[in-house]
Amino acid sequence: MEVMPWEIWVRATWLSQYVRANGWLWPVLETFHYIGLSLLIGTVGLFDLRVLGVAKALPPLALHRLIPLGVAGYVLNLITGLCFISAFADQYAYNSAFHIKLALMAVAGINLVIFYSSAFGELKTLGAGASAPWRCKVLVGVSLFSWVGVLICGRLLTFFRPGTFH
């Protein structure tokens, strides 16, 4: 496969060179990436499951207070993910699992905007034991599906590296 000009540029960046030159850095980044993913899925997933009807004894807003931890996890994953991509851009740019992962992240982001601009207000007064409106359930279902899909595609990245399958 021919090396594209953008790949040459990425490989020349200080970040790419630093990550590639320090063998210990990759496992450290992976560790932080998993911590970020745990924070994201753990908080957003828990909130989504509550809105879907699991653990109805808890008011949704009580779990929503944990969402800033999920946002911190997302930021951590964004930073570590950029380090991964900078080090081995060719292994991500031509990888179908990565393309699907990015698409699911976009769906999750669009869904987040729709949720907070149209449906979140309906949950603010929802108490313990109450069922969420269908619109909220659909939106958090999309959220949960998207983030679990991101998790799965992230794991599949190593199995669908470019050039490994014909």
Backbone as a chain_set.jsonl record, in Angstrom:
{"seq": "MEVMPWEIWVRATWLSQYVRANGWLWPVLETFHYIGLSLLIGTVGLFDLRVLGVAKALPPLALHRLIPLGVAGYVLNLITGLCFISAFADQYAYNSAFHIKLALMAVAGINLVIFYSSAFGELKTLGAGASAPWRCKVLVGVSLFSWVGVLICGRLLTFFRPGTFH", "coords": {"N": [[0.846, -1.175, 0.0], [0.559, 2.175, -0.84], [2.16, 4.925, 0.722], [0.469, 7.673, 1.896], [0.487, 11.285, 1.479], [-0.607, 12.671, 3.73], [-0.215, 10.83, 5.731], [2.544, 10.788, 5.997], [2.915, 13.369, 6.943], [1.553, 13.201, 9.434], [3.104, 11.262, 10.749], [5.392, 12.725, 11.079], [4.884, 14.507, 13.094], [5.458, 15.827, 16.393], [4.056, 14.525, 18.414], [3.383, 11.987, 17.35], [5.973, 10.956, 16.951], [6.905, 10.967, 19.575], [5.161, 9.176, 20.942], [5.668, 6.819, 19.523], [8.381, 6.482, 20.045], [8.606, 5.907, 22.715], [8.215, 3.13, 24.26], [6.92, 2.366, 26.621], [4.858, 4.131, 26.841], [2.558, 3.531, 25.311], [1.113, 1.337, 26.673], [0.461, 2.758, 29.006], [-1.14, 4.808, 28.006], [-3.211, 3.215, 26.989], [-4.238, 2.193, 29.377], [-5.234, 4.536, 30.589], [-7.111, 5.106, 28.628], [-8.937, 3.006, 28.92], [-9.807, 3.559, 31.513], [-11.07, 6.014, 31.068], [-13.069, 5.133, 29.31], [-14.473, 3.438, 31.009], [-15.462, 5.282, 32.863], [-17.105, 6.793, 31.151], [-18.952, 4.897, 29.956], [-19.845, 3.746, 32.308], [-21.168, 5.833, 33.712], [-22.88, 7.235, 31.861], [-24.131, 5.018, 30.743], [-25.37, 3.902, 33.015], [-27.178, 5.962, 33.707], [-28.698, 5.976, 31.339], [-29.796, 3.38, 31.438], [-31.386, 3.619, 33.737], [-33.318, 5.505, 32.872], [-34.486, 3.939, 30.958], [-35.831, 2.195, 32.556], [-34.651, 0.497, 34.404], [-33.697, -0.059, 37.771], [-35.641, 1.609, 39.02], [-36.166, 2.705, 41.476], [-34.502, 4.758, 41.974], [-34.309, 8.261, 41.492], [-34.045, 9.764, 38.261], [-32.483, 12.137, 38.081], [-30.725, 11.923, 40.199], [-28.867, 10.047, 39.331], [-28.036, 11.399, 37.11], [-26.347, 13.327, 38.06], [-23.892, 12.159, 38.004], [-22.988, 12.339, 35.431], [-21.049, 14.362, 34.691], [-18.647, 13.005, 35.312], [-18.64, 11.092, 33.321], [-18.335, 12.749, 31.108], [-15.773, 13.692, 31.634], [-14.44, 11.271, 31.31], [-14.884, 10.898, 28.576], [-13.412, 13.042, 27.495], [-10.857, 12.292, 28.337], [-10.621, 9.933, 26.83], [-10.709, 11.024, 24.285], [-8.313, 12.481, 24.183], [-6.362, 10.431, 24.625], [-7.03, 8.779, 22.497], [-6.387, 10.394, 20.287], [-3.638, 10.364, 20.58], [-3.12, 7.655, 20.016], [-3.964, 7.506, 17.332], [-2.221, 9.338, 16.167], [0.191, 8.018, 16.4], [-0.066, 5.661, 14.899], [-1.419, 6.183, 12.378], [-2.13, 5.036, 9.902], [-3.165, 2.582, 10.623], [-5.604, 3.177, 11.626], [-6.968, 4.938, 9.877], [-7.648, 3.43, 7.628], [-9.265, 1.466, 8.529], [-12.116, -0.379, 8.914], [-13.556, -0.895, 11.271], [-12.817, 1.281, 12.806], [-13.93, 3.357, 11.311], [-16.654, 2.807, 11.614], [-16.802, 3.109, 14.367], [-16.276, 5.883, 14.631], [-18.53, 6.844, 13.278], [-20.585, 5.951, 14.979], [-19.911, 7.42, 17.249], [-20.482, 9.947, 16.296], [-23.247, 9.692, 15.921], [-23.975, 9.333, 18.603], [-23.229, 11.856, 19.602], [-24.895, 13.642, 18.151], [-27.337, 12.667, 18.999], [-27.132, 13.285, 21.717], [-27.287, 16.093, 21.67], [-29.893, 16.395, 20.693], [-31.307, 15.12, 22.751], [-30.753, 16.738, 25.07], [-31.736, 19.172, 24.199], [-34.412, 18.743, 23.733], [-35.704, 16.703, 25.261], [-34.71, 16.295, 27.863], [-35.713, 18.029, 29.803], [-38.148, 16.887, 30.509], [-37.418, 14.918, 32.233], [-36.533, 16.114, 34.512], [-38.355, 16.474, 36.583], [-39.05, 13.963, 37.212], [-39.662, 11.51, 39.488], [-38.54, 9.025, 41.928], [-39.348, 5.717, 41.056], [-41.007, 6.422, 38.977], [-41.941, 6.212, 35.519], [-40.139, 6.989, 32.578], [-40.929, 9.236, 29.867], [-41.785, 8.053, 26.542], [-40.32, 9.269, 24.443], [-37.971, 10.078, 25.72], [-37.004, 7.563, 26.451], [-36.486, 6.402, 23.946], [-34.446, 8.076, 22.985], [-32.399, 7.724, 24.95], [-32.016, 5.049, 24.577], [-30.881, 5.0, 22.02], [-28.528, 6.321, 22.679], [-27.313, 4.483, 24.497], [-27.045, 2.215, 22.821], [-25.317, 3.336, 20.892], [-22.961, 3.986, 22.395], [-22.215, 1.476, 23.421], [-21.735, 0.228, 21.004], [-19.534, 1.767, 20.157], [-17.676, 0.924, 22.047], [-17.467, -1.829, 21.342], [-16.537, -1.639, 18.671], [-14.113, -0.365, 19.148], [-12.731, -2.39, 20.396], [-12.626, -4.206, 18.306], [-10.848, -3.018, 16.582], [-8.183, -3.952, 16.652], [-8.418, -6.403, 15.465], [-9.177, -6.041, 12.856], [-7.173, -4.889, 11.256], [-5.755, -2.935, 8.647], [-4.771, -4.646, 5.71], [-4.68, -7.157, 6.856], [-6.736, -8.815, 6.179], [-8.15, -10.13, 3.211]], "CA": [[0.0, 0.0, 0.0], [1.326, 3.414, -0.968], [2.056, 5.862, 1.852], [-0.155, 8.919, 1.465], [1.153, 12.478, 2.047], [-1.096, 13.02, 5.063], [0.406, 9.899, 6.679], [3.91, 11.274, 6.198], [2.797, 14.544, 7.809], [1.201, 12.76, 10.79], [4.269, 10.591, 11.328], [6.434, 13.725, 11.366], [4.515, 15.351, 14.233], [6.161, 15.506, 17.645], [3.253, 13.571, 19.181], [3.593, 10.671, 16.754], [7.336, 10.515, 17.238], [7.038, 10.723, 21.017], [4.45, 7.948, 21.297], [6.371, 5.69, 18.899], [9.725, 6.338, 20.602], [8.546, 5.508, 24.12], [7.444, 1.897, 24.305], [6.124, 2.307, 27.847], [3.751, 5.074, 26.774], [1.357, 2.907, 24.763], [0.291, 0.699, 27.712], [-0.056, 3.79, 29.915], [-2.265, 5.421, 27.295], [-4.295, 2.217, 26.97], [-4.814, 2.159, 30.72], [-6.067, 5.737, 30.733], [-8.231, 4.994, 27.696], [-9.914, 2.115, 29.564], [-10.395, 4.3, 32.642], [-12.015, 6.955, 30.464], [-14.207, 4.367, 28.796], [-15.244, 2.979, 32.17], [-16.2, 6.445, 33.371], [-18.131, 7.156, 30.184], [-19.995, 3.866, 29.887], [-20.38, 3.543, 33.653], [-22.095, 6.889, 34.127], [-23.913, 7.429, 30.836], [-24.88, 3.765, 30.656], [-26.21, 3.781, 34.207], [-28.272, 6.914, 33.534], [-29.552, 5.482, 30.254], [-30.556, 2.215, 31.922], [-32.436, 4.097, 34.655], [-34.388, 6.101, 32.074], [-35.163, 2.824, 30.292], [-36.676, 1.501, 33.52], [-33.882, -0.311, 35.35], [-33.443, 0.629, 39.048], [-36.607, 2.704, 39.079], [-36.228, 3.28, 42.817], [-33.662, 5.96, 41.971], [-34.744, 9.326, 40.579], [-33.047, 9.935, 37.2], [-31.542, 13.237, 38.319], [-29.683, 11.471, 41.13], [-27.824, 9.433, 38.506], [-27.543, 12.394, 36.163], [-25.248, 14.057, 38.713], [-22.639, 11.469, 37.692], [-22.646, 12.557, 34.026], [-19.756, 15.046, 34.516], [-17.58, 12.0, 35.303], [-18.664, 10.523, 31.975], [-17.752, 13.76, 30.217], [-14.326, 13.634, 31.889], [-13.98, 10.053, 30.653], [-14.876, 11.136, 27.13], [-12.266, 13.912, 27.204], [-9.674, 11.442, 28.5], [-10.566, 9.051, 25.667], [-10.387, 11.834, 23.116], [-6.87, 12.779, 24.238], [-5.581, 9.208, 24.406], [-7.323, 8.326, 21.138], [-5.571, 11.189, 19.364], [-2.269, 9.838, 20.688], [-3.089, 6.389, 19.279], [-4.071, 7.794, 15.901], [-1.005, 10.004, 15.705], [1.292, 7.054, 16.35], [-0.291, 4.658, 13.851], [-2.546, 6.72, 11.619], [-2.532, 4.116, 8.848], [-3.935, 1.474, 11.2], [-6.938, 3.681, 11.947], [-7.605, 5.594, 8.728], [-8.114, 2.444, 6.651], [-9.849, 0.393, 9.326], [-13.582, -0.288, 8.917], [-14.034, -0.821, 12.652], [-12.618, 2.672, 13.234], [-14.929, 4.168, 10.61], [-17.94, 2.572, 12.287], [-16.666, 3.718, 15.69], [-16.463, 7.326, 14.466], [-19.933, 7.076, 12.926], [-21.373, 5.772, 16.203], [-19.637, 8.575, 18.109], [-21.249, 11.058, 15.724], [-24.656, 9.438, 16.273], [-24.114, 9.626, 20.04], [-23.145, 13.304, 19.784], [-26.131, 14.244, 17.633], [-28.379, 12.225, 19.923], [-26.958, 14.058, 22.942], [-27.832, 17.435, 21.417], [-31.353, 16.255, 20.605], [-31.805, 14.774, 24.082], [-30.713, 17.875, 25.989], [-32.515, 20.3, 23.693], [-35.841, 18.471, 23.577], [-36.322, 15.707, 26.137], [-34.177, 16.263, 29.222], [-36.615, 18.76, 30.691], [-39.199, 15.981, 30.97], [-36.873, 14.048, 33.28], [-36.153, 16.896, 35.688], [-39.337, 16.32, 37.667], [-39.371, 12.542, 37.342], [-39.236, 10.997, 40.785], [-38.252, 7.596, 42.074], [-40.455, 4.838, 40.721], [-41.752, 6.895, 37.811], [-41.452, 5.813, 34.2], [-39.785, 8.094, 31.688], [-41.703, 9.289, 28.62], [-41.239, 7.251, 25.442], [-39.303, 10.024, 23.696], [-36.726, 9.959, 26.493], [-36.525, 6.177, 26.353], [-35.918, 6.187, 22.608], [-33.171, 8.791, 22.887], [-31.358, 7.072, 25.754], [-31.745, 3.767, 23.916], [-29.91, 5.306, 20.963], [-27.278, 6.617, 23.378], [-26.747, 3.229, 25.002], [-26.644, 1.435, 21.647], [-24.16, 3.988, 20.271], [-21.749, 3.853, 23.209], [-21.803, 0.065, 23.436], [-21.153, 0.007, 19.682], [-18.201, 2.371, 20.179], [-16.851, -0.006, 22.824], [-17.232, -3.034, 20.541], [-15.674, -1.294, 17.536], [-12.78, -0.112, 19.684], [-12.094, -3.695, 20.617], [-12.413, -4.845, 17.005], [-9.783, -2.343, 15.836], [-6.978, -4.777, 16.556], [-8.685, -7.586, 14.657], [-9.433, -5.66, 11.478], [-6.126, -3.979, 10.795], [-5.595, -2.946, 7.188], [-3.805, -5.586, 5.168], [-4.716, -8.468, 7.497], [-7.778, -9.602, 5.528], [-8.258, -9.806, 1.776]], "C": [[0.892, 1.239, 0.0], [1.095, 4.314, 0.247], [1.553, 7.198, 1.312], [0.54, 10.114, 2.13], [0.679, 12.836, 3.448], [-0.486, 12.103, 6.122], [1.842, 10.332, 6.997], [3.886, 12.469, 7.151], [2.519, 14.12, 9.254], [2.399, 12.114, 11.471], [5.381, 11.563, 11.699], [6.095, 14.591, 12.574], [5.26, 14.892, 15.481], [5.39, 14.466, 18.445], [3.45, 12.154, 18.657], [4.972, 10.129, 17.104], [7.516, 10.175, 18.712], [6.375, 9.403, 21.419], [5.187, 6.737, 20.747], [7.737, 5.429, 19.551], [9.73, 5.818, 22.039], [7.623, 4.304, 24.274], [6.543, 1.77, 25.522], [4.866, 3.156, 27.753], [2.456, 4.431, 26.27], [0.524, 2.203, 25.842], [-0.266, 1.69, 28.736], [-1.266, 4.47, 29.279], [-3.467, 4.482, 27.242], [-5.002, 2.155, 28.319], [-5.723, 3.353, 30.945], [-7.286, 5.698, 29.807], [-9.328, 4.096, 28.299], [-10.572, 2.778, 30.772], [-11.429, 5.287, 32.112], [-13.258, 6.263, 29.953], [-15.085, 3.872, 29.937], [-16.061, 4.112, 32.766], [-17.363, 6.796, 32.447], [-19.272, 6.15, 30.177], [-20.646, 3.674, 31.259], [-21.401, 4.591, 34.054], [-23.231, 7.082, 33.129], [-24.77, 6.176, 30.716], [-25.826, 3.57, 31.825], [-27.415, 4.719, 34.12], [-29.249, 6.423, 32.459], [-30.403, 4.305, 30.716], [-31.658, 2.638, 32.88], [-33.611, 4.689, 33.885], [-35.162, 5.001, 31.344], [-36.004, 1.984, 31.253], [-35.959, 0.613, 34.509], [-33.633, 0.536, 36.602], [-34.359, 1.836, 39.215], [-36.729, 3.331, 40.467], [-35.391, 4.558, 42.921], [-34.271, 7.019, 41.058], [-33.662, 9.551, 39.513], [-32.042, 11.049, 37.475], [-30.444, 12.863, 39.311], [-28.537, 10.831, 40.353], [-27.226, 10.434, 37.522], [-26.4, 13.219, 36.754], [-23.881, 13.427, 38.428], [-22.146, 11.756, 36.267], [-21.35, 13.364, 33.843], [-18.553, 14.087, 34.56], [-17.488, 11.331, 33.937], [-18.067, 11.471, 30.957], [-16.23, 13.776, 30.394], [-13.724, 12.39, 31.231], [-13.9, 10.213, 29.151], [-13.676, 11.992, 26.733], [-10.963, 13.119, 27.313], [-9.518, 10.52, 27.297], [-10.217, 9.816, 24.401], [-8.89, 12.111, 23.059], [-6.044, 11.524, 23.945], [-5.814, 8.665, 22.995], [-6.523, 9.093, 20.097], [-4.102, 10.753, 19.406], [-2.134, 8.537, 19.903], [-3.067, 6.64, 17.78], [-2.793, 8.44, 15.386], [0.145, 9.005, 15.547], [1.15, 6.078, 15.194], [-1.505, 5.032, 13.01], [-3.039, 5.748, 10.551], [-3.38, 2.961, 9.375], [-5.353, 1.894, 11.579], [-7.659, 4.19, 10.699], [-8.212, 4.606, 7.74], [-8.832, 1.27, 7.316], [-11.369, 0.578, 9.42], [-14.152, -0.194, 10.329], [-13.889, 0.606, 13.192], [-13.638, 3.596, 12.572], [-16.297, 4.027, 11.276], [-17.928, 3.214, 13.672], [-16.896, 5.227, 15.612], [-17.916, 7.659, 14.123], [-20.828, 6.947, 14.155], [-21.135, 6.912, 17.192], [-20.4, 9.803, 17.604], [-22.732, 10.906, 16.043], [-24.89, 9.773, 17.74], [-24.088, 11.132, 20.297], [-24.396, 14.019, 19.311], [-27.292, 13.908, 18.56], [-28.332, 13.013, 21.228], [-27.56, 15.458, 22.795], [-29.359, 17.377, 21.375], [-31.939, 15.993, 21.992], [-31.863, 16.007, 24.991], [-31.526, 19.077, 25.495], [-34.011, 20.022, 23.636], [-36.464, 17.585, 24.655], [-35.879, 15.769, 27.594], [-35.086, 16.962, 30.222], [-37.718, 17.886, 31.264], [-38.725, 15.088, 32.115], [-36.599, 14.788, 34.579], [-37.102, 16.708, 36.867], [-39.699, 14.863, 37.912], [-38.806, 12.01, 38.659], [-38.907, 9.519, 40.758], [-39.513, 6.811, 41.762], [-41.233, 5.226, 39.484], [-41.107, 6.407, 36.519], [-41.187, 7.051, 33.352], [-40.7, 8.075, 30.467], [-40.994, 8.512, 27.499], [-40.143, 7.971, 24.677], [-37.959, 9.949, 24.406], [-36.142, 8.56, 26.37], [-35.89, 5.897, 24.999], [-34.547, 6.841, 22.509], [-32.076, 8.151, 23.74], [-31.052, 5.679, 25.216], [-30.733, 3.943, 22.795], [-28.541, 5.587, 21.583], [-26.586, 5.324, 23.821], [-26.239, 2.351, 23.863], [-25.371, 2.012, 21.031], [-22.892, 3.756, 21.08], [-21.289, 2.413, 23.349], [-21.186, -0.3, 22.094], [-19.754, 0.587, 19.573], [-17.238, 1.448, 20.925], [-16.49, -1.237, 22.0], [-16.288, -2.735, 19.382], [-14.25, -0.989, 17.988], [-12.024, -1.409, 19.916], [-11.765, -4.387, 19.299], [-11.291, -4.203, 16.192], [-8.562, -3.231, 15.636], [-7.18, -6.007, 15.676], [-8.88, -7.272, 13.181], [-8.429, -4.626, 10.994], [-6.013, -4.063, 9.278], [-4.506, -3.912, 6.765], [-3.844, -6.956, 5.81], [-5.745, -9.399, 6.875], [-7.862, -9.186, 4.071], [-9.63, -10.181, 1.269]], "O": [[1.86, 1.323, 0.756], [-0.029, 4.444, 0.733], [2.136, 7.773, 0.392], [1.112, 9.978, 3.211], [1.483, 13.264, 4.276], [-0.262, 12.519, 7.259], [2.285, 10.244, 8.143], [4.722, 12.576, 8.048], [3.159, 14.609, 10.184], [2.676, 12.388, 12.639], [6.22, 11.252, 12.544], [6.951, 15.345, 13.037], [5.64, 13.728, 15.607], [5.997, 13.611, 19.09], [3.661, 11.225, 19.437], [5.111, 8.974, 17.506], [8.198, 9.209, 19.055], [6.962, 8.608, 22.153], [5.316, 5.728, 21.441], [8.193, 4.287, 19.602], [10.757, 5.341, 22.522], [6.407, 4.448, 24.403], [5.5, 1.122, 25.45], [3.91, 2.935, 28.496], [1.374, 4.759, 26.757], [-0.679, 2.452, 25.922], [-1.353, 1.477, 29.273], [-2.287, 4.681, 29.933], [-4.606, 4.911, 27.428], [-6.229, 2.074, 28.381], [-6.845, 3.208, 31.431], [-8.357, 6.194, 30.157], [-10.514, 4.408, 28.19], [-11.76, 2.578, 31.023], [-12.534, 5.382, 32.645], [-14.372, 6.75, 30.14], [-16.311, 3.889, 29.832], [-17.221, 3.922, 33.133], [-18.473, 7.064, 32.909], [-20.431, 6.519, 30.371], [-21.856, 3.464, 31.354], [-22.407, 4.258, 34.679], [-24.403, 7.092, 33.506], [-25.992, 6.262, 30.6], [-26.958, 3.122, 31.645], [-28.54, 4.321, 34.424], [-30.465, 6.453, 32.648], [-31.596, 4.242, 30.416], [-32.754, 2.078, 32.844], [-34.767, 4.412, 34.204], [-36.369, 5.129, 31.137], [-36.8, 1.154, 30.815], [-36.601, 0.026, 35.379], [-33.383, 1.736, 36.49], [-33.905, 2.941, 39.513], [-37.341, 4.39, 40.61], [-35.561, 5.343, 43.853], [-34.706, 6.696, 39.953], [-32.475, 9.529, 39.838], [-30.867, 10.915, 37.134], [-29.35, 13.427, 39.266], [-27.368, 11.046, 40.676], [-26.058, 10.33, 37.148], [-25.574, 13.751, 36.013], [-22.846, 14.073, 38.588], [-21.002, 11.444, 35.939], [-20.603, 13.076, 32.908], [-17.544, 14.343, 33.904], [-16.395, 11.039, 33.454], [-17.368, 11.04, 30.04], [-15.488, 13.862, 29.415], [-12.633, 12.448, 30.665], [-12.964, 9.726, 28.517], [-13.0, 11.699, 25.747], [-10.073, 13.262, 26.475], [-8.408, 10.341, 26.795], [-9.503, 9.302, 23.54], [-8.273, 11.988, 22.001], [-5.135, 11.554, 23.115], [-4.888, 8.146, 22.37], [-6.036, 8.506, 19.13], [-3.413, 10.773, 18.386], [-1.142, 8.336, 19.201], [-2.259, 6.064, 17.051], [-2.335, 8.124, 14.288], [0.974, 9.148, 14.649], [2.147, 5.706, 14.574], [-2.486, 4.292, 12.943], [-4.244, 5.648, 10.319], [-4.218, 2.423, 8.651], [-6.206, 1.042, 11.825], [-8.837, 3.895, 10.5], [-9.201, 4.927, 7.081], [-8.98, 0.206, 6.716], [-11.843, 1.583, 9.95], [-15.131, 0.517, 10.553], [-14.74, 1.079, 13.945], [-14.15, 4.515, 13.211], [-17.005, 5.014, 11.474], [-18.926, 3.794, 14.1], [-17.626, 5.788, 16.429], [-18.465, 8.642, 14.621], [-21.736, 7.757, 14.346], [-22.057, 7.324, 17.897], [-20.9, 10.6, 18.398], [-23.396, 11.881, 16.395], [-25.88, 10.419, 18.085], [-24.85, 11.629, 21.127], [-24.903, 14.907, 19.997], [-28.125, 14.762, 18.866], [-29.373, 13.367, 21.781], [-28.255, 15.942, 23.688], [-30.032, 18.225, 21.961], [-32.956, 16.583, 22.36], [-32.893, 16.285, 25.605], [-31.954, 19.906, 26.298], [-34.805, 20.953, 23.505], [-37.656, 17.715, 24.931], [-36.617, 15.328, 28.475], [-35.209, 16.523, 31.366], [-38.175, 18.118, 32.383], [-39.539, 14.564, 32.876], [-36.447, 14.166, 35.63], [-36.682, 16.778, 38.022], [-40.566, 14.567, 38.735], [-37.599, 12.067, 38.893], [-38.983, 8.856, 39.723], [-40.612, 7.197, 42.158], [-42.039, 4.439, 38.988], [-39.894, 6.216, 36.442], [-41.927, 8.032, 33.411], [-41.191, 7.017, 30.076], [-39.775, 8.341, 27.513], [-39.144, 7.358, 24.3], [-36.923, 9.776, 23.764], [-34.934, 8.392, 26.205], [-34.862, 5.223, 24.921], [-33.598, 6.237, 22.009], [-30.934, 8.048, 23.291], [-29.938, 5.183, 25.385], [-29.827, 3.124, 22.639], [-27.518, 5.14, 21.066], [-25.406, 5.115, 23.54], [-25.136, 1.809, 23.932], [-24.452, 1.268, 20.688], [-21.863, 3.372, 20.525], [-20.086, 2.154, 23.391], [-20.216, -1.057, 22.045], [-18.875, -0.026, 18.967], [-16.114, 1.223, 20.476], [-15.327, -1.641, 21.966], [-15.346, -3.488, 19.137], [-13.291, -1.317, 17.29], [-10.824, -1.501, 19.658], [-10.749, -5.072, 19.187], [-10.83, -4.789, 15.213], [-7.976, -3.247, 14.553], [-6.208, -6.589, 15.195], [-8.757, -8.164, 12.342], [-8.798, -3.614, 10.397], [-6.161, -5.139, 8.697], [-3.448, -3.984, 7.39], [-3.12, -7.851, 5.374], [-5.654, -10.619, 7.015], [-7.666, -8.017, 3.74], [-9.925, -9.991, 0.09]]}, "num_chains": 1, "name": "protein.A"}
